[in-house]
Amino acid sequence: MADGQVAAKQAKNERMTKTQSNAILLLLAIATAILAFMAWGSGEATERRLPDRDAQQVSNDPREAVQLNEDQMQFALMQMRGFLEAIESLEEAELRGDIAAMARAAGAHGPGKREAPEGFRDRLPDTFRAMSRRTRGSFAAMEKHLSQDDLEEYRSERLEALRTCNTCHASFRFVLDPD
Protein backbone atom coordinates (compact mmCIF):
# COMPACT_ATOMS: atom_id res chain seq x y z
CA MET A 1 0.00 0.00 0.00
CA ALA A 2 1.37 3.45 -0.89
CA ASP A 3 2.35 5.86 1.89
CA GLY A 4 -0.48 8.20 0.90
CA GLN A 5 -3.05 5.44 1.20
CA VAL A 6 -1.71 4.37 4.58
CA ALA A 7 -1.82 7.96 5.84
CA ALA A 8 -5.38 8.41 4.54
CA LYS A 9 -6.49 5.20 6.24
CA GLN A 10 -4.84 6.25 9.52
CA ALA A 11 -6.53 9.66 9.34
CA LYS A 12 -9.90 7.99 8.74
CA ASN A 13 -9.35 5.63 11.69
CA GLU A 14 -8.43 8.59 13.92
CA ARG A 15 -11.64 10.41 12.96
CA MET A 16 -13.66 7.30 13.66
CA THR A 17 -11.87 6.86 16.96
CA LYS A 18 -12.69 10.38 18.11
CA THR A 19 -16.34 10.09 17.07
CA GLN A 20 -16.69 6.64 18.58
CA SER A 21 -14.89 7.70 21.74
CA ASN A 22 -17.22 10.66 22.16
CA ALA A 23 -20.25 8.43 21.68
CA ILE A 24 -18.93 5.88 24.15
CA LEU A 25 -18.13 8.54 26.72
CA LEU A 26 -21.70 9.84 26.41
CA LEU A 27 -23.12 6.32 26.83
CA LEU A 28 -20.79 5.73 29.77
CA ALA A 29 -21.97 8.93 31.45
CA ILE A 30 -25.62 7.94 30.97
CA ALA A 31 -25.00 4.43 32.29
CA THR A 32 -23.12 5.84 35.29
CA ALA A 33 -26.01 8.18 36.08
CA ILE A 34 -28.48 5.29 35.87
CA LEU A 35 -26.33 3.11 38.14
CA ALA A 36 -25.85 5.95 40.61
CA PHE A 37 -29.59 6.53 40.79
CA MET A 38 -30.21 2.80 41.21
CA ALA A 39 -27.61 2.56 43.97
CA TRP A 40 -28.43 5.71 45.92
CA GLY A 41 -31.97 6.59 44.93
CA SER A 42 -33.11 10.12 44.38
CA GLY A 43 -30.90 11.56 47.13
CA GLU A 44 -33.82 12.71 49.27
CA ALA A 45 -32.40 11.02 52.38
CA THR A 46 -28.80 10.75 53.45
CA GLU A 47 -29.28 7.55 55.46
CA ARG A 48 -29.66 4.19 53.84
CA ARG A 49 -33.36 3.48 53.65
CA LEU A 50 -34.99 0.11 53.51
CA PRO A 51 -37.05 -0.14 50.36
CA ASP A 52 -40.78 0.39 50.59
CA ARG A 53 -41.92 -3.03 49.48
CA ASP A 54 -45.40 -1.86 48.57
CA ALA A 55 -43.95 0.86 46.36
CA GLN A 56 -41.76 -1.74 44.68
CA GLN A 57 -44.74 -3.88 43.82
CA VAL A 58 -46.88 -0.97 42.56
CA SER A 59 -44.43 1.03 40.52
CA ASN A 60 -44.93 3.32 37.57
CA ASP A 61 -41.61 2.04 36.26
CA PRO A 62 -42.49 -0.01 33.17
CA ARG A 63 -39.33 -2.13 33.35
CA GLU A 64 -39.65 -5.73 34.45
CA ALA A 65 -38.87 -6.10 38.16
CA VAL A 66 -36.24 -8.69 39.05
CA GLN A 67 -36.49 -9.66 42.72
CA LEU A 68 -33.16 -10.38 44.38
CA ASN A 69 -32.00 -10.83 47.95
CA GLU A 70 -29.41 -8.42 49.37
CA ASP A 71 -26.38 -10.57 48.41
CA GLN A 72 -27.69 -11.11 44.89
CA MET A 73 -28.47 -7.40 44.51
CA GLN A 74 -24.96 -6.40 45.59
CA PHE A 75 -23.45 -8.98 43.23
CA ALA A 76 -25.49 -7.68 40.28
CA LEU A 77 -24.57 -4.06 41.01
CA MET A 78 -20.90 -5.03 41.41
CA GLN A 79 -20.97 -6.77 38.02
CA MET A 80 -22.48 -3.74 36.29
CA ARG A 81 -19.97 -1.43 37.96
CA GLY A 82 -17.23 -3.79 36.78
CA PHE A 83 -18.41 -3.50 33.18
CA LEU A 84 -18.32 0.30 33.41
CA GLU A 85 -14.89 0.25 35.02
CA ALA A 86 -13.68 -2.08 32.25
CA ILE A 87 -14.96 0.31 29.56
CA GLU A 88 -13.19 3.16 31.36
CA SER A 89 -9.95 1.11 31.51
CA LEU A 90 -10.31 0.26 27.83
CA GLU A 91 -10.68 3.93 26.95
CA GLU A 92 -7.68 4.96 29.07
CA ALA A 93 -5.48 2.21 27.60
CA GLU A 94 -6.60 3.08 24.06
CA LEU A 95 -5.61 6.71 24.62
CA ARG A 96 -2.17 5.47 25.70
CA GLY A 97 -2.02 3.10 22.73
CA ASP A 98 -1.60 0.12 25.09
CA ILE A 99 -3.41 -2.69 23.27
CA ALA A 100 -2.09 -5.35 25.67
CA ALA A 101 -3.69 -3.51 28.63
CA MET A 102 -6.90 -3.23 26.62
CA ALA A 103 -6.93 -6.98 25.99
CA ARG A 104 -6.40 -7.67 29.72
CA ALA A 105 -9.22 -5.29 30.70
CA ALA A 106 -11.63 -6.87 28.24
CA GLY A 107 -10.59 -10.42 29.11
CA ALA A 108 -11.30 -9.90 32.80
CA HIS A 109 -15.04 -9.70 32.06
CA GLY A 110 -15.56 -12.58 29.66
CA PRO A 111 -17.74 -15.62 30.39
CA GLY A 112 -17.12 -17.61 33.57
CA LYS A 113 -15.08 -14.93 35.36
CA ARG A 114 -17.29 -14.49 38.45
CA GLU A 115 -19.09 -16.88 40.79
CA ALA A 116 -22.67 -15.77 41.41
CA PRO A 117 -24.40 -16.10 44.80
CA GLU A 118 -26.61 -19.12 45.31
CA GLY A 119 -29.92 -18.92 43.45
CA PHE A 120 -28.94 -15.77 41.55
CA ARG A 121 -29.27 -17.15 38.02
CA ASP A 122 -32.57 -18.85 38.87
CA ARG A 123 -34.13 -15.47 39.67
CA LEU A 124 -33.15 -13.87 36.39
CA PRO A 125 -35.56 -13.80 33.45
CA ASP A 126 -34.38 -15.67 30.35
CA THR A 127 -33.96 -12.44 28.38
CA PHE A 128 -31.84 -10.94 31.16
CA ARG A 129 -29.58 -14.02 31.19
CA ALA A 130 -29.31 -13.85 27.39
CA MET A 131 -28.21 -10.20 27.56
CA SER A 132 -25.70 -11.04 30.27
CA ARG A 133 -24.23 -13.82 28.11
CA ARG A 134 -24.13 -11.46 25.12
CA THR A 135 -22.32 -8.78 27.15
CA ARG A 136 -19.75 -11.25 28.49
CA GLY A 137 -19.37 -12.68 24.98
CA SER A 138 -18.70 -9.18 23.68
CA PHE A 139 -15.92 -8.72 26.25
CA ALA A 140 -14.39 -12.07 25.22
CA ALA A 141 -14.60 -11.03 21.55
CA MET A 142 -13.00 -7.66 22.38
CA GLU A 143 -10.10 -9.51 24.00
CA LYS A 144 -9.73 -11.73 20.92
CA HIS A 145 -9.81 -8.82 18.48
CA LEU A 146 -7.32 -6.86 20.57
CA SER A 147 -4.95 -9.84 20.72
CA GLN A 148 -5.06 -9.76 16.91
CA ASP A 149 -4.51 -5.95 16.82
CA ASP A 150 -7.90 -5.56 15.10
CA LEU A 151 -9.11 -2.26 16.54
CA GLU A 152 -11.98 -1.90 14.10
CA GLU A 153 -13.60 -5.19 15.16
CA TYR A 154 -12.80 -4.42 18.81
CA ARG A 155 -14.65 -1.10 18.55
CA SER A 156 -17.62 -2.77 16.89
CA GLU A 157 -17.80 -5.32 19.71
CA ARG A 158 -17.41 -2.62 22.38
CA LEU A 159 -20.35 -0.76 20.86
CA GLU A 160 -22.37 -4.00 20.88
CA ALA A 161 -21.61 -4.46 24.59
CA LEU A 162 -22.75 -0.91 25.36
CA ARG A 163 -25.93 -1.36 23.35
CA THR A 164 -26.68 -4.56 25.24
CA CYS A 165 -26.11 -2.79 28.58
CA ASN A 166 -28.46 0.03 27.59
CA THR A 167 -31.12 -2.41 26.39
CA CYS A 168 -30.92 -4.36 29.63
CA HIS A 169 -31.16 -1.20 31.77
CA ALA A 170 -34.16 -0.07 29.73
CA SER A 171 -35.84 -3.45 30.20
CA PHE A 172 -35.17 -4.47 33.81
CA ARG A 173 -34.93 -3.09 37.33
CA PHE A 174 -33.86 -4.76 40.54
CA VAL A 175 -36.03 -4.86 43.63
CA LEU A 176 -35.24 -6.43 47.00
CA ASP A 177 -37.08 -9.66 47.66
CA PRO A 178 -39.62 -9.10 50.46
CA ASP A 179 -38.64 -12.42 52.11
C-alpha positions as CSV (number, residue, x, y, z in Angstrom):
1,M,0.0,0.0,0.0
2,A,1.4,3.5,-0.9
3,D,2.4,5.9,1.9
4,G,-0.5,8.2,0.9
5,Q,-3.1,5.4,1.2
6,V,-1.7,4.4,4.6
7,A,-1.8,8.0,5.8
8,A,-5.4,8.4,4.5
9,K,-6.5,5.2,6.2
10,Q,-4.8,6.2,9.5
11,A,-6.5,9.7,9.3
12,K,-9.9,8.0,8.7
13,N,-9.4,5.6,11.7
14,E,-8.4,8.6,13.9
15,R,-11.6,10.4,13.0
16,M,-13.7,7.3,13.7
17,T,-11.9,6.9,17.0
18,K,-12.7,10.4,18.1
19,T,-16.3,10.1,17.1
20,Q,-16.7,6.6,18.6
21,S,-14.9,7.7,21.7
22,N,-17.2,10.7,22.2
23,A,-20.3,8.4,21.7
24,I,-18.9,5.9,24.1
25,L,-18.1,8.5,26.7
26,L,-21.7,9.8,26.4
27,L,-23.1,6.3,26.8
28,L,-20.8,5.7,29.8
29,A,-22.0,8.9,31.5
30,I,-25.6,7.9,31.0
31,A,-25.0,4.4,32.3
32,T,-23.1,5.8,35.3
33,A,-26.0,8.2,36.1
34,I,-28.5,5.3,35.9
35,L,-26.3,3.1,38.1
36,A,-25.9,6.0,40.6
37,F,-29.6,6.5,40.8
38,M,-30.2,2.8,41.2
39,A,-27.6,2.6,44.0
40,W,-28.4,5.7,45.9
41,G,-32.0,6.6,44.9
42,S,-33.1,10.1,44.4
43,G,-30.9,11.6,47.1
44,E,-33.8,12.7,49.3
45,A,-32.4,11.0,52.4
46,T,-28.8,10.8,53.5
47,E,-29.3,7.6,55.5
48,R,-29.7,4.2,53.8
49,R,-33.4,3.5,53.6
50,L,-35.0,0.1,53.5
51,P,-37.1,-0.1,50.4
52,D,-40.8,0.4,50.6
53,R,-41.9,-3.0,49.5
54,D,-45.4,-1.9,48.6
55,A,-43.9,0.9,46.4
56,Q,-41.8,-1.7,44.7
57,Q,-44.7,-3.9,43.8
58,V,-46.9,-1.0,42.6
59,S,-44.4,1.0,40.5
60,N,-44.9,3.3,37.6
61,D,-41.6,2.0,36.3
62,P,-42.5,0.0,33.2
63,R,-39.3,-2.1,33.4
64,E,-39.7,-5.7,34.5
65,A,-38.9,-6.1,38.2
66,V,-36.2,-8.7,39.1
67,Q,-36.5,-9.7,42.7
68,L,-33.2,-10.4,44.4
69,N,-32.0,-10.8,47.9
70,E,-29.4,-8.4,49.4
71,D,-26.4,-10.6,48.4
72,Q,-27.7,-11.1,44.9
73,M,-28.5,-7.4,44.5
74,Q,-25.0,-6.4,45.6
75,F,-23.4,-9.0,43.2
76,A,-25.5,-7.7,40.3
77,L,-24.6,-4.1,41.0
78,M,-20.9,-5.0,41.4
79,Q,-21.0,-6.8,38.0
80,M,-22.5,-3.7,36.3
81,R,-20.0,-1.4,38.0
82,G,-17.2,-3.8,36.8
83,F,-18.4,-3.5,33.2
84,L,-18.3,0.3,33.4
85,E,-14.9,0.3,35.0
86,A,-13.7,-2.1,32.3
87,I,-15.0,0.3,29.6
88,E,-13.2,3.2,31.4
89,S,-10.0,1.1,31.5
90,L,-10.3,0.3,27.8
91,E,-10.7,3.9,26.9
92,E,-7.7,5.0,29.1
93,A,-5.5,2.2,27.6
94,E,-6.6,3.1,24.1
95,L,-5.6,6.7,24.6
96,R,-2.2,5.5,25.7
97,G,-2.0,3.1,22.7
98,D,-1.6,0.1,25.1
99,I,-3.4,-2.7,23.3
100,A,-2.1,-5.3,25.7
101,A,-3.7,-3.5,28.6
102,M,-6.9,-3.2,26.6
103,A,-6.9,-7.0,26.0
104,R,-6.4,-7.7,29.7
105,A,-9.2,-5.3,30.7
106,A,-11.6,-6.9,28.2
107,G,-10.6,-10.4,29.1
108,A,-11.3,-9.9,32.8
109,H,-15.0,-9.7,32.1
110,G,-15.6,-12.6,29.7
111,P,-17.7,-15.6,30.4
112,G,-17.1,-17.6,33.6
113,K,-15.1,-14.9,35.4
114,R,-17.3,-14.5,38.5
115,E,-19.1,-16.9,40.8
116,A,-22.7,-15.8,41.4
117,P,-24.4,-16.1,44.8
118,E,-26.6,-19.1,45.3
119,G,-29.9,-18.9,43.5
120,F,-28.9,-15.8,41.5
121,R,-29.3,-17.1,38.0
122,D,-32.6,-18.9,38.9
123,R,-34.1,-15.5,39.7
124,L,-33.1,-13.9,36.4
125,P,-35.6,-13.8,33.5
126,D,-34.4,-15.7,30.4
127,T,-34.0,-12.4,28.4
128,F,-31.8,-10.9,31.2
129,R,-29.6,-14.0,31.2
130,A,-29.3,-13.9,27.4
131,M,-28.2,-10.2,27.6
132,S,-25.7,-11.0,30.3
133,R,-24.2,-13.8,28.1
134,R,-24.1,-11.5,25.1
135,T,-22.3,-8.8,27.1
136,R,-19.7,-11.3,28.5
137,G,-19.4,-12.7,25.0
138,S,-18.7,-9.2,23.7
139,F,-15.9,-8.7,26.2
140,A,-14.4,-12.1,25.2
141,A,-14.6,-11.0,21.6
142,M,-13.0,-7.7,22.4
143,E,-10.1,-9.5,24.0
144,K,-9.7,-11.7,20.9
145,H,-9.8,-8.8,18.5
146,L,-7.3,-6.9,20.6
147,S,-5.0,-9.8,20.7
148,Q,-5.1,-9.8,16.9
149,D,-4.5,-6.0,16.8
150,D,-7.9,-5.6,15.1
151,L,-9.1,-2.3,16.5
152,E,-12.0,-1.9,14.1
153,E,-13.6,-5.2,15.2
154,Y,-12.8,-4.4,18.8
155,R,-14.7,-1.1,18.6
156,S,-17.6,-2.8,16.9
157,E,-17.8,-5.3,19.7
158,R,-17.4,-2.6,22.4
159,L,-20.3,-0.8,20.9
160,E,-22.4,-4.0,20.9
161,A,-21.6,-4.5,24.6
162,L,-22.7,-0.9,25.4
163,R,-25.9,-1.4,23.3
164,T,-26.7,-4.6,25.2
165,C,-26.1,-2.8,28.6
166,N,-28.5,0.0,27.6
167,T,-31.1,-2.4,26.4
168,C,-30.9,-4.4,29.6
169,H,-31.2,-1.2,31.8
170,A,-34.2,-0.1,29.7
171,S,-35.8,-3.5,30.2
172,F,-35.2,-4.5,33.8
173,R,-34.9,-3.1,37.3
174,F,-33.9,-4.8,40.5
175,V,-36.0,-4.9,43.6
176,L,-35.2,-6.4,47.0
177,D,-37.1,-9.7,47.7
178,P,-39.6,-9.1,50.5
179,D,-38.6,-12.4,52.1
